[in-house]
């Protein structure tokens, strides 16, 4: 529905087999768990604020990462 709103069109329904979707859901869950563990590891390596030369977890010094809504990100992909 978010994609339809970003594209401003109504898409036709795509039918899939439930077994295939459930298999993909397991892989997505595994990837999410791994990403969370890596982010926690990066955060722990960074240490408390004030140390590390003012860099954030991605190594960007003095810059802030711009937060965007999912809808804004969808529109940018067009």
HELIX and SHEET records of a PDB file:
HELIX    1   1 UNK A    2  UNK A    7  1                                   6    
HELIX    2   2 UNK A   18  UNK A   46  1                                  29    
HELIX    3   3 UNK A   70  UNK A   76  1                                   7    
END                                                                             
